[in-house]
Amino acid sequence: MPRPARTVRSRPASAGRPPGPSGPGRIAAALRTRLAEGERGANPVELAVVMPVILVLLFGSIQVAVWFVARSTALNAAQTGVNAQRTIDAGPDAGRERATSFLKRSGDWLVGWEKTGPTCEETETAVTCTVRGRSLSVVPGVSFEVTQTARGPAERWTTG
């Protein structure tokens, strides 16, 4: 026995959708009504107003991301310096030399660190290394100061 044809009344009710066309037909209908209202040329003007804001937000977010990468680079260099300086048989400048080597190999995310160079200070029980510089500038004239410090215990002989 053949199935009866489906009618409009036998369709399930739409779940919260407004009546009218759906999908691509709805978008085309909205565009047609907007153009029919006499707003021709409004889209380029809106785009010209909004585009500078979008570009500022885009480049600003990229600059912030570069600052985070520069901070990470400086912290990793400081930690590398601490790990080199804290051993018993480390020379007096082992941490500074290792941090400098790390920064030379890491690229230009952190700039201007050569002026002060990494500094490592050693006490009887601890080693502290500090790396200073500026983040790479994506937006001309904008760069942020970066200072990262790492600290660790120094290896030493103790009585047990």
Phi and psi in radians as a Rosetta constraint file:
Dihedral C 1 N 2 CA 2 C 2 CIRCULARHARMONIC -1.247 0.35
Dihedral N 2 CA 2 C 2 N 3 CIRCULARHARMONIC 2.597 0.35
Dihedral C 2 N 3 CA 3 C 3 CIRCULARHARMONIC -1.341 0.35
Dihedral N 3 CA 3 C 3 N 4 CIRCULARHARMONIC 2.530 0.35
Dihedral C 3 N 4 CA 4 C 4 CIRCULARHARMONIC -1.236 0.35
Dihedral N 4 CA 4 C 4 N 5 CIRCULARHARMONIC 2.620 0.35
Dihedral C 4 N 5 CA 5 C 5 CIRCULARHARMONIC -1.177 0.35
Dihedral N 5 CA 5 C 5 N 6 CIRCULARHARMONIC 2.571 0.35
Dihedral C 5 N 6 CA 6 C 6 CIRCULARHARMONIC -1.378 0.35
Dihedral N 6 CA 6 C 6 N 7 CIRCULARHARMONIC 2.395 0.35
Dihedral C 6 N 7 CA 7 C 7 CIRCULARHARMONIC -1.987 0.35
Dihedral N 7 CA 7 C 7 N 8 CIRCULARHARMONIC 3.006 0.35
Dihedral C 7 N 8 CA 8 C 8 CIRCULARHARMONIC -1.064 0.35
Dihedral N 8 CA 8 C 8 N 9 CIRCULARHARMONIC -0.626 0.35
Dihedral C 8 N 9 CA 9 C 9 CIRCULARHARMONIC -1.229 0.35
Dihedral N 9 CA 9 C 9 N 10 CIRCULARHARMONIC -0.435 0.35
Dihedral C 9 N 10 CA 10 C 10 CIRCULARHARMONIC -1.528 0.35
Dihedral N 10 CA 10 C 10 N 11 CIRCULARHARMONIC -0.034 0.35
Dihedral C 10 N 11 CA 11 C 11 CIRCULARHARMONIC -1.297 0.35
Dihedral N 11 CA 11 C 11 N 12 CIRCULARHARMONIC 2.584 0.35
Dihedral C 11 N 12 CA 12 C 12 CIRCULARHARMONIC -1.229 0.35
Dihedral N 12 CA 12 C 12 N 13 CIRCULARHARMONIC 2.646 0.35
Dihedral C 12 N 13 CA 13 C 13 CIRCULARHARMONIC -1.172 0.35
Dihedral N 13 CA 13 C 13 N 14 CIRCULARHARMONIC 2.540 0.35
Dihedral C 13 N 14 CA 14 C 14 CIRCULARHARMONIC -1.244 0.35
Dihedral N 14 CA 14 C 14 N 15 CIRCULARHARMONIC 2.466 0.35
Dihedral C 14 N 15 CA 15 C 15 CIRCULARHARMONIC -1.545 0.35
Dihedral N 15 CA 15 C 15 N 16 CIRCULARHARMONIC 1.484 0.35
Dihedral C 15 N 16 CA 16 C 16 CIRCULARHARMONIC 1.346 0.35
Dihedral N 16 CA 16 C 16 N 17 CIRCULARHARMONIC 0.156 0.35
Dihedral C 16 N 17 CA 17 C 17 CIRCULARHARMONIC -1.587 0.35
Dihedral N 17 CA 17 C 17 N 18 CIRCULARHARMONIC 2.483 0.35
Dihedral C 17 N 18 CA 18 C 18 CIRCULARHARMONIC -1.223 0.35
Dihedral N 18 CA 18 C 18 N 19 CIRCULARHARMONIC 2.651 0.35
Dihedral C 18 N 19 CA 19 C 19 CIRCULARHARMONIC -1.172 0.35
Dihedral N 19 CA 19 C 19 N 20 CIRCULARHARMONIC 2.687 0.35
Dihedral C 19 N 20 CA 20 C 20 CIRCULARHARMONIC 2.111 0.35
Dihedral N 20 CA 20 C 20 N 21 CIRCULARHARMONIC -3.045 0.35
Dihedral C 20 N 21 CA 21 C 21 CIRCULARHARMONIC -1.143 0.35
Dihedral N 21 CA 21 C 21 N 22 CIRCULARHARMONIC 2.655 0.35
Dihedral C 21 N 22 CA 22 C 22 CIRCULARHARMONIC -2.174 0.35
Dihedral N 22 CA 22 C 22 N 23 CIRCULARHARMONIC 2.834 0.35
Dihedral C 22 N 23 CA 23 C 23 CIRCULARHARMONIC 1.292 0.35
Dihedral N 23 CA 23 C 23 N 24 CIRCULARHARMONIC -2.549 0.35
Dihedral C 23 N 24 CA 24 C 24 CIRCULARHARMONIC -1.057 0.35
Dihedral N 24 CA 24 C 24 N 25 CIRCULARHARMONIC -0.506 0.35
Dihedral C 24 N 25 CA 25 C 25 CIRCULARHARMONIC -1.119 0.35
Dihedral N 25 CA 25 C 25 N 26 CIRCULARHARMONIC -0.614 0.35
Dihedral C 25 N 26 CA 26 C 26 CIRCULARHARMONIC -1.159 0.35
Dihedral N 26 CA 26 C 26 N 27 CIRCULARHARMONIC -0.722 0.35
Dihedral C 26 N 27 CA 27 C 27 CIRCULARHARMONIC -1.157 0.35
Dihedral N 27 CA 27 C 27 N 28 CIRCULARHARMONIC -0.760 0.35
Dihedral C 27 N 28 CA 28 C 28 CIRCULARHARMONIC -1.120 0.35
Dihedral N 28 CA 28 C 28 N 29 CIRCULARHARMONIC -0.688 0.35
Dihedral C 28 N 29 CA 29 C 29 CIRCULARHARMONIC -1.123 0.35
Dihedral N 29 CA 29 C 29 N 30 CIRCULARHARMONIC -0.700 0.35
Dihedral C 29 N 30 CA 30 C 30 CIRCULARHARMONIC -1.136 0.35
Dihedral N 30 CA 30 C 30 N 31 CIRCULARHARMONIC -0.704 0.35
Dihedral C 30 N 31 CA 31 C 31 CIRCULARHARMONIC -1.145 0.35
Dihedral N 31 CA 31 C 31 N 32 CIRCULARHARMONIC -0.716 0.35
Dihedral C 31 N 32 CA 32 C 32 CIRCULARHARMONIC -1.093 0.35
Dihedral N 32 CA 32 C 32 N 33 CIRCULARHARMONIC -0.747 0.35
Dihedral C 32 N 33 CA 33 C 33 CIRCULARHARMONIC -1.189 0.35
Dihedral N 33 CA 33 C 33 N 34 CIRCULARHARMONIC -0.610 0.35
Dihedral C 33 N 34 CA 34 C 34 CIRCULARHARMONIC -1.182 0.35
Dihedral N 34 CA 34 C 34 N 35 CIRCULARHARMONIC -0.729 0.35
Dihedral C 34 N 35 CA 35 C 35 CIRCULARHARMONIC -1.212 0.35
Dihedral N 35 CA 35 C 35 N 36 CIRCULARHARMONIC -0.536 0.35
Dihedral C 35 N 36 CA 36 C 36 CIRCULARHARMONIC -1.274 0.35
Dihedral N 36 CA 36 C 36 N 37 CIRCULARHARMONIC -0.358 0.35
Dihedral C 36 N 37 CA 37 C 37 CIRCULARHARMONIC -1.340 0.35
Dihedral N 37 CA 37 C 37 N 38 CIRCULARHARMONIC -0.109 0.35
Dihedral C 37 N 38 CA 38 C 38 CIRCULARHARMONIC 1.586 0.35
Dihedral N 38 CA 38 C 38 N 39 CIRCULARHARMONIC 0.413 0.35
Dihedral C 38 N 39 CA 39 C 39 CIRCULARHARMONIC -1.743 0.35
Dihedral N 39 CA 39 C 39 N 40 CIRCULARHARMONIC 0.602 0.35
Dihedral C 39 N 40 CA 40 C 40 CIRCULARHARMONIC -1.128 0.35
Dihedral N 40 CA 40 C 40 N 41 CIRCULARHARMONIC 2.348 0.35
Dihedral C 40 N 41 CA 41 C 41 CIRCULARHARMONIC 1.538 0.35
Dihedral N 41 CA 41 C 41 N 42 CIRCULARHARMONIC -0.023 0.35
Dihedral C 41 N 42 CA 42 C 42 CIRCULARHARMONIC -1.294 0.35
Dihedral N 42 CA 42 C 42 N 43 CIRCULARHARMONIC -0.572 0.35
Dihedral C 42 N 43 CA 43 C 43 CIRCULARHARMONIC -1.112 0.35
Dihedral N 43 CA 43 C 43 N 44 CIRCULARHARMONIC -0.806 0.35
Dihedral C 43 N 44 CA 44 C 44 CIRCULARHARMONIC -1.082 0.35
Dihedral N 44 CA 44 C 44 N 45 CIRCULARHARMONIC -0.607 0.35
Dihedral C 44 N 45 CA 45 C 45 CIRCULARHARMONIC -1.185 0.35
Dihedral N 45 CA 45 C 45 N 46 CIRCULARHARMONIC -0.755 0.35
Dihedral C 45 N 46 CA 46 C 46 CIRCULARHARMONIC -1.070 0.35
Dihedral N 46 CA 46 C 46 N 47 CIRCULARHARMONIC -0.725 0.35
Dihedral C 46 N 47 CA 47 C 47 CIRCULARHARMONIC -1.133 0.35
Dihedral N 47 CA 47 C 47 N 48 CIRCULARHARMONIC -0.687 0.35
Dihedral C 47 N 48 CA 48 C 48 CIRCULARHARMONIC -1.145 0.35
Dihedral N 48 CA 48 C 48 N 49 CIRCULARHARMONIC -0.526 0.35
Dihedral C 48 N 49 CA 49 C 49 CIRCULARHARMONIC -1.375 0.35
Dihedral N 49 CA 49 C 49 N 50 CIRCULARHARMONIC -0.687 0.35
Dihedral C 49 N 50 CA 50 C 50 CIRCULARHARMONIC -1.491 0.35
Dihedral N 50 CA 50 C 50 N 51 CIRCULARHARMONIC -0.502 0.35
Dihedral C 50 N 51 CA 51 C 51 CIRCULARHARMONIC -1.047 0.35
Dihedral N 51 CA 51 C 51 N 52 CIRCULARHARMONIC -0.753 0.35
Dihedral C 51 N 52 CA 52 C 52 CIRCULARHARMONIC -1.048 0.35
Dihedral N 52 CA 52 C 52 N 53 CIRCULARHARMONIC -0.642 0.35
Dihedral C 52 N 53 CA 53 C 53 CIRCULARHARMONIC -1.144 0.35
Dihedral N 53 CA 53 C 53 N 54 CIRCULARHARMONIC -0.741 0.35
Dihedral C 53 N 54 CA 54 C 54 CIRCULARHARMONIC -1.102 0.35
Dihedral N 54 CA 54 C 54 N 55 CIRCULARHARMONIC -0.734 0.35
Dihedral C 54 N 55 CA 55 C 55 CIRCULARHARMONIC -1.159 0.35
Dihedral N 55 CA 55 C 55 N 56 CIRCULARHARMONIC -0.706 0.35
Dihedral C 55 N 56 CA 56 C 56 CIRCULARHARMONIC -1.097 0.35
Dihedral N 56 CA 56 C 56 N 57 CIRCULARHARMONIC -0.758 0.35
Dihedral C 56 N 57 CA 57 C 57 CIRCULARHARMONIC -1.129 0.35
Dihedral N 57 CA 57 C 57 N 58 CIRCULARHARMONIC -0.691 0.35
Dihedral C 57 N 58 CA 58 C 58 CIRCULARHARMONIC -1.105 0.35
Dihedral N 58 CA 58 C 58 N 59 CIRCULARHARMONIC -0.930 0.35
Dihedral C 58 N 59 CA 59 C 59 CIRCULARHARMONIC -1.208 0.35
Dihedral N 59 CA 59 C 59 N 60 CIRCULARHARMONIC -0.551 0.35
Dihedral C 59 N 60 CA 60 C 60 CIRCULARHARMONIC -1.115 0.35
Dihedral N 60 CA 60 C 60 N 61 CIRCULARHARMONIC -0.744 0.35
Dihedral C 60 N 61 CA 61 C 61 CIRCULARHARMONIC -1.179 0.35
Dihedral N 61 CA 61 C 61 N 62 CIRCULARHARMONIC -0.619 0.35
Dihedral C 61 N 62 CA 62 C 62 CIRCULARHARMONIC -1.146 0.35
Dihedral N 62 CA 62 C 62 N 63 CIRCULARHARMONIC -0.714 0.35
Dihedral C 62 N 63 CA 63 C 63 CIRCULARHARMONIC -1.110 0.35
Dihedral N 63 CA 63 C 63 N 64 CIRCULARHARMONIC -0.695 0.35
Dihedral C 63 N 64 CA 64 C 64 CIRCULARHARMONIC -1.143 0.35
Dihedral N 64 CA 64 C 64 N 65 CIRCULARHARMONIC -0.698 0.35
Dihedral C 64 N 65 CA 65 C 65 CIRCULARHARMONIC -1.112 0.35
Dihedral N 65 CA 65 C 65 N 66 CIRCULARHARMONIC -0.697 0.35
Dihedral C 65 N 66 CA 66 C 66 CIRCULARHARMONIC -1.134 0.35
Dihedral N 66 CA 66 C 66 N 67 CIRCULARHARMONIC -0.641 0.35
Dihedral C 66 N 67 CA 67 C 67 CIRCULARHARMONIC -1.105 0.35
Dihedral N 67 CA 67 C 67 N 68 CIRCULARHARMONIC -0.727 0.35
Dihedral C 67 N 68 CA 68 C 68 CIRCULARHARMONIC -1.118 0.35
Dihedral N 68 CA 68 C 68 N 69 CIRCULARHARMONIC -0.679 0.35
Dihedral C 68 N 69 CA 69 C 69 CIRCULARHARMONIC -1.157 0.35
Dihedral N 69 CA 69 C 69 N 70 CIRCULARHARMONIC -0.696 0.35
Dihedral C 69 N 70 CA 70 C 70 CIRCULARHARMONIC -1.106 0.35
Dihedral N 70 CA 70 C 70 N 71 CIRCULARHARMONIC -0.709 0.35
Dihedral C 70 N 71 CA 71 C 71 CIRCULARHARMONIC -1.089 0.35
Dihedral N 71 CA 71 C 71 N 72 CIRCULARHARMONIC -0.745 0.35
Dihedral C 71 N 72 CA 72 C 72 CIRCULARHARMONIC -1.122 0.35
Dihedral N 72 CA 72 C 72 N 73 CIRCULARHARMONIC -0.715 0.35
Dihedral C 72 N 73 CA 73 C 73 CIRCULARHARMONIC -1.097 0.35
Dihedral N 73 CA 73 C 73 N 74 CIRCULARHARMONIC -0.780 0.35
Dihedral C 73 N 74 CA 74 C 74 CIRCULARHARMONIC -1.125 0.35
Dihedral N 74 CA 74 C 74 N 75 CIRCULARHARMONIC -0.709 0.35
Dihedral C 74 N 75 CA 75 C 75 CIRCULARHARMONIC -1.164 0.35
Dihedral N 75 CA 75 C 75 N 76 CIRCULARHARMONIC -0.723 0.35
Dihedral C 75 N 76 CA 76 C 76 CIRCULARHARMONIC -1.126 0.35
Dihedral N 76 CA 76 C 76 N 77 CIRCULARHARMONIC -0.664 0.35
Dihedral C 76 N 77 CA 77 C 77 CIRCULARHARMONIC -1.132 0.35
Dihedral N 77 CA 77 C 77 N 78 CIRCULARHARMONIC -0.740 0.35
Dihedral C 77 N 78 CA 78 C 78 CIRCULARHARMONIC -1.127 0.35
Dihedral N 78 CA 78 C 78 N 79 CIRCULARHARMONIC -0.718 0.35
Dihedral C 78 N 79 CA 79 C 79 CIRCULARHARMONIC -1.151 0.35
Dihedral N 79 CA 79 C 79 N 80 CIRCULARHARMONIC -0.652 0.35
Dihedral C 79 N 80 CA 80 C 80 CIRCULARHARMONIC -1.115 0.35
Dihedral N 80 CA 80 C 80 N 81 CIRCULARHARMONIC -0.712 0.35
Dihedral C 80 N 81 CA 81 C 81 CIRCULARHARMONIC -1.110 0.35
Dihedral N 81 CA 81 C 81 N 82 CIRCULARHARMONIC -0.727 0.35
Dihedral C 81 N 82 CA 82 C 82 CIRCULARHARMONIC -1.107 0.35
Dihedral N 82 CA 82 C 82 N 83 CIRCULARHARMONIC -0.781 0.35
Dihedral C 82 N 83 CA 83 C 83 CIRCULARHARMONIC -1.093 0.35
Dihedral N 83 CA 83 C 83 N 84 CIRCULARHARMONIC -0.595 0.35
Dihedral C 83 N 84 CA 84 C 84 CIRCULARHARMONIC -1.332 0.35
Dihedral N 84 CA 84 C 84 N 85 CIRCULARHARMONIC -0.628 0.35
Dihedral C 84 N 85 CA 85 C 85 CIRCULARHARMONIC -1.438 0.35
Dihedral N 85 CA 85 C 85 N 86 CIRCULARHARMONIC -0.411 0.35
Dihedral C 85 N 86 CA 86 C 86 CIRCULARHARMONIC -1.427 0.35
Dihedral N 86 CA 86 C 86 N 87 CIRCULARHARMONIC -0.150 0.35
Dihedral C 86 N 87 CA 87 C 87 CIRCULARHARMONIC -1.275 0.35
Dihedral N 87 CA 87 C 87 N 88 CIRCULARHARMONIC 2.764 0.35
Dihedral C 87 N 88 CA 88 C 88 CIRCULARHARMONIC -1.113 0.35
Dihedral N 88 CA 88 C 88 N 89 CIRCULARHARMONIC -0.759 0.35
Dihedral C 88 N 89 CA 89 C 89 CIRCULARHARMONIC -1.621 0.35
Dihedral N 89 CA 89 C 89 N 90 CIRCULARHARMONIC 0.371 0.35
Dihedral C 89 N 90 CA 90 C 90 CIRCULARHARMONIC -1.330 0.35
Dihedral N 90 CA 90 C 90 N 91 CIRCULARHARMONIC 2.508 0.35
Dihedral C 90 N 91 CA 91 C 91 CIRCULARHARMONIC -1.314 0.35
Dihedral N 91 CA 91 C 91 N 92 CIRCULARHARMONIC 3.057 0.35
Dihedral C 91 N 92 CA 92 C 92 CIRCULARHARMONIC -1.154 0.35
Dihedral N 92 CA 92 C 92 N 93 CIRCULARHARMONIC -0.490 0.35
Dihedral C 92 N 93 CA 93 C 93 CIRCULARHARMONIC -2.019 0.35
Dihedral N 93 CA 93 C 93 N 94 CIRCULARHARMONIC 0.361 0.35
Dihedral C 93 N 94 CA 94 C 94 CIRCULARHARMONIC -1.092 0.35
Dihedral N 94 CA 94 C 94 N 95 CIRCULARHARMONIC -0.736 0.35
Dihedral C 94 N 95 CA 95 C 95 CIRCULARHARMONIC -1.166 0.35
Dihedral N 95 CA 95 C 95 N 96 CIRCULARHARMONIC -0.782 0.35
Dihedral C 95 N 96 CA 96 C 96 CIRCULARHARMONIC -1.112 0.35
Dihedral N 96 CA 96 C 96 N 97 CIRCULARHARMONIC -0.739 0.35
Dihedral C 96 N 97 CA 97 C 97 CIRCULARHARMONIC -1.141 0.35
Dihedral N 97 CA 97 C 97 N 98 CIRCULARHARMONIC -0.707 0.35
Dihedral C 97 N 98 CA 98 C 98 CIRCULARHARMONIC -1.193 0.35
Dihedral N 98 CA 98 C 98 N 99 CIRCULARHARMONIC -0.688 0.35
Dihedral C 98 N 99 CA 99 C 99 CIRCULARHARMONIC -1.168 0.35
Dihedral N 99 CA 99 C 99 N 100 CIRCULARHARMONIC -0.685 0.35
Dihedral C 99 N 100 CA 100 C 100 CIRCULARHARMONIC -1.119 0.35
Dihedral N 100 CA 100 C 100 N 101 CIRCULARHARMONIC -0.743 0.35
Dihedral C 100 N 101 CA 101 C 101 CIRCULARHARMONIC -1.079 0.35
Dihedral N 101 CA 101 C 101 N 102 CIRCULARHARMONIC -0.720 0.35
Dihedral C 101 N 102 CA 102 C 102 CIRCULARHARMONIC -1.084 0.35
Dihedral N 102 CA 102 C 102 N 103 CIRCULARHARMONIC -0.784 0.35
Dihedral C 102 N 103 CA 103 C 103 CIRCULARHARMONIC -1.156 0.35
Dihedral N 103 CA 103 C 103 N 104 CIRCULARHARMONIC -0.603 0.35
Dihedral C 103 N 104 CA 104 C 104 CIRCULARHARMONIC -1.171 0.35
Dihedral N 104 CA 104 C 104 N 105 CIRCULARHARMONIC -0.571 0.35
Dihedral C 104 N 105 CA 105 C 105 CIRCULARHARMONIC -1.513 0.35
Dihedral N 105 CA 105 C 105 N 106 CIRCULARHARMONIC -0.218 0.35
Dihedral C 105 N 106 CA 106 C 106 CIRCULARHARMONIC -1.519 0.35
Dihedral N 106 CA 106 C 106 N 107 CIRCULARHARMONIC -0.084 0.35
Dihedral C 106 N 107 CA 107 C 107 CIRCULARHARMONIC 1.667 0.35
Dihedral N 107 CA 107 C 107 N 108 CIRCULARHARMONIC -2.930 0.35
Dihedral C 107 N 108 CA 108 C 108 CIRCULARHARMONIC -1.790 0.35
Dihedral N 108 CA 108 C 108 N 109 CIRCULARHARMONIC 0.488 0.35
Dihedral C 108 N 109 CA 109 C 109 CIRCULARHARMONIC -1.162 0.35
Dihedral N 109 CA 109 C 109 N 110 CIRCULARHARMONIC -0.626 0.35
Dihedral C 109 N 110 CA 110 C 110 CIRCULARHARMONIC -1.941 0.35
Dihedral N 110 CA 110 C 110 N 111 CIRCULARHARMONIC 2.056 0.35
Dihedral C 110 N 111 CA 111 C 111 CIRCULARHARMONIC -1.994 0.35
Dihedral N 111 CA 111 C 111 N 112 CIRCULARHARMONIC 2.702 0.35
Dihedral C 111 N 112 CA 112 C 112 CIRCULARHARMONIC 1.391 0.35
Dihedral N 112 CA 112 C 112 N 113 CIRCULARHARMONIC 0.128 0.35
Dihedral C 112 N 113 CA 113 C 113 CIRCULARHARMONIC -1.280 0.35
Dihedral N 113 CA 113 C 113 N 114 CIRCULARHARMONIC -0.320 0.35
Dihedral C 113 N 114 CA 114 C 114 CIRCULARHARMONIC -1.173 0.35
Dihedral N 114 CA 114 C 114 N 115 CIRCULARHARMONIC -0.492 0.35
Dihedral C 114 N 115 CA 115 C 115 CIRCULARHARMONIC -1.049 0.35
Dihedral N 115 CA 115 C 115 N 116 CIRCULARHARMONIC -0.866 0.35
Dihedral C 115 N 116 CA 116 C 116 CIRCULARHARMONIC -1.736 0.35
Dihedral N 116 CA 116 C 116 N 117 CIRCULARHARMONIC -0.495 0.35
Dihedral C 116 N 117 CA 117 C 117 CIRCULARHARMONIC 1.207 0.35
Dihedral N 117 CA 117 C 117 N 118 CIRCULARHARMONIC 2.809 0.35
Dihedral C 117 N 118 CA 118 C 118 CIRCULARHARMONIC -1.160 0.35
Dihedral N 118 CA 118 C 118 N 119 CIRCULARHARMONIC 2.503 0.35
Dihedral C 118 N 119 CA 119 C 119 CIRCULARHARMONIC -2.081 0.35
Dihedral N 119 CA 119 C 119 N 120 CIRCULARHARMONIC 2.376 0.35
Dihedral C 119 N 120 CA 120 C 120 CIRCULARHARMONIC -2.219 0.35
Dihedral N 120 CA 120 C 120 N 121 CIRCULARHARMONIC 2.263 0.35
Dihedral C 120 N 121 CA 121 C 121 CIRCULARHARMONIC -2.073 0.35
Dihedral N 121 CA 121 C 121 N 122 CIRCULARHARMONIC 2.382 0.35
Dihedral C 121 N 122 CA 122 C 122 CIRCULARHARMONIC -2.148 0.35
Dihedral N 122 CA 122 C 122 N 123 CIRCULARHARMONIC 2.251 0.35
Dihedral C 122 N 123 CA 123 C 123 CIRCULARHARMONIC -1.916 0.35
Dihedral N 123 CA 123 C 123 N 124 CIRCULARHARMONIC -3.003 0.35
Dihedral C 123 N 124 CA 124 C 124 CIRCULARHARMONIC -1.112 0.35
Dihedral N 124 CA 124 C 124 N 125 CIRCULARHARMONIC -0.594 0.35
Dihedral C 124 N 125 CA 125 C 125 CIRCULARHARMONIC -2.016 0.35
Dihedral N 125 CA 125 C 125 N 126 CIRCULARHARMONIC -0.208 0.35
Dihedral C 125 N 126 CA 126 C 126 CIRCULARHARMONIC -2.531 0.35
Dihedral N 126 CA 126 C 126 N 127 CIRCULARHARMONIC 2.781 0.35
Dihedral C 126 N 127 CA 127 C 127 CIRCULARHARMONIC -2.209 0.35
Dihedral N 127 CA 127 C 127 N 128 CIRCULARHARMONIC 2.347 0.35
Dihedral C 127 N 128 CA 128 C 128 CIRCULARHARMONIC -2.242 0.35
Dihedral N 128 CA 128 C 128 N 129 CIRCULARHARMONIC 2.216 0.35
Dihedral C 128 N 129 CA 129 C 129 CIRCULARHARMONIC -2.108 0.35
Dihedral N 129 CA 129 C 129 N 130 CIRCULARHARMONIC 2.408 0.35
Dihedral C 129 N 130 CA 130 C 130 CIRCULARHARMONIC -2.205 0.35
Dihedral N 130 CA 130 C 130 N 131 CIRCULARHARMONIC 2.378 0.35
Dihedral C 130 N 131 CA 131 C 131 CIRCULARHARMONIC -2.148 0.35
Dihedral N 131 CA 131 C 131 N 132 CIRCULARHARMONIC 2.266 0.35
Dihedral C 131 N 132 CA 132 C 132 CIRCULARHARMONIC -2.160 0.35
Dihedral N 132 CA 132 C 132 N 133 CIRCULARHARMONIC 2.587 0.35
Dihedral C 132 N 133 CA 133 C 133 CIRCULARHARMONIC 3.131 0.35
Dihedral N 133 CA 133 C 133 N 134 CIRCULARHARMONIC -2.827 0.35
Dihedral C 133 N 134 CA 134 C 134 CIRCULARHARMONIC -2.270 0.35
Dihedral N 134 CA 134 C 134 N 135 CIRCULARHARMONIC 2.668 0.35
Dihedral C 134 N 135 CA 135 C 135 CIRCULARHARMONIC -1.312 0.35
Dihedral N 135 CA 135 C 135 N 136 CIRCULARHARMONIC 2.711 0.35
Dihedral C 135 N 136 CA 136 C 136 CIRCULARHARMONIC -1.065 0.35
Dihedral N 136 CA 136 C 136 N 137 CIRCULARHARMONIC 2.479 0.35
Dihedral C 136 N 137 CA 137 C 137 CIRCULARHARMONIC -1.675 0.35
Dihedral N 137 CA 137 C 137 N 138 CIRCULARHARMONIC 2.032 0.35
Dihedral C 137 N 138 CA 138 C 138 CIRCULARHARMONIC -1.592 0.35
Dihedral N 138 CA 138 C 138 N 139 CIRCULARHARMONIC -0.764 0.35
Dihedral C 138 N 139 CA 139 C 139 CIRCULARHARMONIC -1.570 0.35
Dihedral N 139 CA 139 C 139 N 140 CIRCULARHARMONIC 2.157 0.35
Dihedral C 139 N 140 CA 140 C 140 CIRCULARHARMONIC -0.955 0.35
Dihedral N 140 CA 140 C 140 N 141 CIRCULARHARMONIC 2.258 0.35
Dihedral C 140 N 141 CA 141 C 141 CIRCULARHARMONIC 1.475 0.35
Dihedral N 141 CA 141 C 141 N 142 CIRCULARHARMONIC -0.015 0.35
Dihedral C 141 N 142 CA 142 C 142 CIRCULARHARMONIC -2.034 0.35
Dihedral N 142 CA 142 C 142 N 143 CIRCULARHARMONIC 2.023 0.35
Dihedral C 142 N 143 CA 143 C 143 CIRCULARHARMONIC -2.602 0.35
Dihedral N 143 CA 143 C 143 N 144 CIRCULARHARMONIC 2.640 0.35
Dihedral C 143 N 144 CA 144 C 144 CIRCULARHARMONIC -1.938 0.35
Dihedral N 144 CA 144 C 144 N 145 CIRCULARHARMONIC 2.553 0.35
Dihedral C 144 N 145 CA 145 C 145 CIRCULARHARMONIC -1.205 0.35
Dihedral N 145 CA 145 C 145 N 146 CIRCULARHARMONIC 2.404 0.35
Dihedral C 145 N 146 CA 146 C 146 CIRCULARHARMONIC -2.226 0.35
Dihedral N 146 CA 146 C 146 N 147 CIRCULARHARMONIC 2.197 0.35
Dihedral C 146 N 147 CA 147 C 147 CIRCULARHARMONIC -2.386 0.35
Dihedral N 147 CA 147 C 147 N 148 CIRCULARHARMONIC 2.134 0.35
Dihedral C 147 N 148 CA 148 C 148 CIRCULARHARMONIC -2.269 0.35
Dihedral N 148 CA 148 C 148 N 149 CIRCULARHARMONIC 2.430 0.35
Dihedral C 148 N 149 CA 149 C 149 CIRCULARHARMONIC -2.230 0.35
Dihedral N 149 CA 149 C 149 N 150 CIRCULARHARMONIC 2.398 0.35
Dihedral C 149 N 150 CA 150 C 150 CIRCULARHARMONIC -2.153 0.35
Dihedral N 150 CA 150 C 150 N 151 CIRCULARHARMONIC 2.553 0.35
Dihedral C 150 N 151 CA 151 C 151 CIRCULARHARMONIC -2.387 0.35
Dihedral N 151 CA 151 C 151 N 152 CIRCULARHARMONIC 2.502 0.35
Dihedral C 151 N 152 CA 152 C 152 CIRCULARHARMONIC -2.689 0.35
Dihedral N 152 CA 152 C 152 N 153 CIRCULARHARMONIC 2.807 0.35
Dihedral C 152 N 153 CA 153 C 153 CIRCULARHARMONIC -1.298 0.35
Dihedral N 153 CA 153 C 153 N 154 CIRCULARHARMONIC 2.509 0.35
Dihedral C 153 N 154 CA 154 C 154 CIRCULARHARMONIC -1.528 0.35
Dihedral N 154 CA 154 C 154 N 155 CIRCULARHARMONIC 2.440 0.35
Dihedral C 154 N 155 CA 155 C 155 CIRCULARHARMONIC -1.271 0.35
Dihedral N 155 CA 155 C 155 N 156 CIRCULARHARMONIC 2.412 0.35
Dihedral C 155 N 156 CA 156 C 156 CIRCULARHARMONIC -2.758 0.35
Dihedral N 156 CA 156 C 156 N 157 CIRCULARHARMONIC 2.782 0.35
Dihedral C 156 N 157 CA 157 C 157 CIRCULARHARMONIC -1.464 0.35
Dihedral N 157 CA 157 C 157 N 158 CIRCULARHARMONIC 2.355 0.35
Dihedral C 157 N 158 CA 158 C 158 CIRCULARHARMONIC -2.293 0.35
Dihedral N 158 CA 158 C 158 N 159 CIRCULARHARMONIC 2.870 0.35
Dihedral C 158 N 159 CA 159 C 159 CIRCULARHARMONIC -1.597 0.35
Dihedral N 159 CA 159 C 159 N 160 CIRCULARHARMONIC 2.462 0.35
